[in-house]
Amino acid sequence: MSIVLRIAKPFSANAMYRSFSYGKTGRLSTIKSKDYRDWQARALGLISSQRWRPVEGPFGLRIELPKGTRQDLDNTVKATADVLRAAGVIVDDSPKYMRRLEVFIGGNDFTTLTITPLEDDNDLDRSGTERAL
């Protein structure tokens, strides 16, 4: 059974991290940006207020972005997968677990995430796409 969650527009991967130099050597360090940490906290709050059970095995992820989204679709995946992992909805977003990914712009004012557990590789057809998501 699929899990359907709603969150605000995902954060862009282009703005997730901030780099700065420190010390006499000017060593470079990278940290999560404040805006990204704030977005992640809001997304975690929204996810925790919805009903779901953790997906412990392979899954397919469908990300339906809000209408009028101007972000590059691929830049929305990293923050979305990371927040699902942080919330405990999924174990990991590695290929061992995330076996299918679909990202598109929908007709709503919010982002809809659909996580479909896959029983085994028989849930994927020979081309590597899921039969029914």
ZIDAHU-V926956 format. One line per field, one symbol per residue. ss: DSSP state (~ for helix, > for strand, _ for the rest). Layout:
BEGIN
ss: ???
END
This chain:
BEGIN
ss: __>>>>>_____~~~_>>>>>>____>>>>>>_~~~~~~~~~~~~~~~______>___>>>>>>>_______~~~~~~~~~~~~~~~__>_______>>>>>>>>_____>>>>>>>___~~~>_____>___
END
